[in-house]
Amino acid sequence: QALCEQLPEIPAIKINIFEMAKVEAEEVLLRDANAPDIISLIVMPTVDGGKSPDSGSWFCKWLHEAATDFRIDKELYKGLHYAVFGLGNSAYGENFNIVAKKFDSDLKKLGAKRILPLTLGNEDASNSISGSLEADFKSWFQELKELIKQSEISSSWLTQKVSNEDSSDGEENDKDDVVDVEDLVRTTNKKESLKEKEMITPSLRQTLTKQGYKLVGTHSGVKLCRWTKSMLRGRGGCYKHTFYGIQSHRCMETTPSLACANKCVFCWRHHSNPVGTEWKWKTDKAEDIVNDALRNHYNMIKEFKGVPGVLFPRFEEGLIAKHCALSLVGEPIMYPEINRLIRLLHERQISTFLVTNAQFPEAIANLDPVTQLYVSVDASTEESLKKIDRPLFKDFWKRFLDSLKELSKKGQRTVYRLTLVKAWNFDEMQNYANLVNLGNPDFIEVKGVTYCGGDNTGPNKLTMANVPWHEEVVSFVQQLTSLLPNYEIASEHEHSNCLLIAHKKFYIGGQWHTWIDYDRFHVLMQSYCKTEGDQNFTTLDYTSPTPSWAVFGAKERGFDPIEKRWFRKSKKDISGC
């Protein structure tokens, strides 16, 4: 798209743009090779598993087969002048821009002449030569414009340019061509590594700020949840209020790591956050993150002072946070000082709900107690997990299973979080049951995916058709529970399209106890810290009864009756908006 928008900037040139899926590879390459006034520009992405996009798969397959077929003339495209720009992410290691590299190599093997060096655009801004994928493309495009401008001045210049390109990297050095570019990246990174890299680059800062983040330090962020705004107005709380009794207007949603090891199809940030399999950035102090996150959170709360509908008592309460959802985006458990950060929050009497994507089992094992520890279980088989979460780790399935095993050893409240995506992960019910038996969580949250915009051609590839109806989520939960003799459906929050399955040990004296006694938790944590972990505690030590309106089957469907439902003129309930 960027290429289409910028090519018209080149004067006196006729532009033809085509999608690879809509042309015959042999036909279009021969046409361009036999036309001396045509330059072929190829913008080639690498997608999951080091593959080309579906729209270019046949073109790439045909070209590679031609390049490796001894029967085909190796000067077939000697008249073809081309340049390749790759779209990739260096976090994928050896698969980084692999499709663009192969495409470039195959064209050269068939005699085509490269007019510009192969350029590998990098979505990982911290490792991008120019600072971002967009900047990489802009640099490549600028070089292209300069080349064409020079060729207009001297008709022999382009031929000389191509000759220089070929003489500097002959056919026998195809592999070295790729290494040279990667060496350039490494050389640049070595220079930059003299000072620690920051996770949040200028371009990423601009993108995330537009999305409403208040960025904290060099790798953290905080954002005001819509349910916080809703409860400030007395219009209802989030599902965590219904399931566990948090006060949504006193909850801070944050993360100490914007980076993640997955690129999930339903990511609500549309993959603007960085990715990585290890911590490789400058590390901010936990004290600074907590202080700055709270400061930014309170400043956002203060913006609601005097806003029509905001309840003043709720506003005052909101200025003293009592809960922290470490689940905004990214992978909080990657942050090297996560235990220190958790303790600082607990010292301020702030409870912690931490979500991990089940790719760092050692970090889970070494994690100090949190109020509630979540693991995202987005699929039940290796194949479907790869398709939905798009993990960076090659051994992602082993890491996933090991994470679930570590969860079973924690002792404090643990939760599986299942996000249902229609036509993606509704099947294989028995496999889900097997995963539950592996990690033995206290609770299982099952939620229908939230549509975050875009279309099926974007990075998340989801549409409204993938969002299940609440009745479908209920049916799924009922089927899953029938396979789990130790679990029952405990609670429901219809507005969030979410249900809670609880272990039967929380059904005490004929009543569910899914709510949390937060004051009791902090007392237990103080003893734990003073004794350096010797005085441990269990999940049943800080439970509290679930109110009747929050129990599954209640007429309120999880809406707190002390709150006031709000309807638009259409009479559709939009509490929390």
Summary of the structure (lengths in Angstrom):
residues: 577
radius of gyration: 27.4
end to end distance: 33.1
largest distance: 90.4
contacts: 1853
relative contact order: 0.08
helix: 44%
strand: 15%
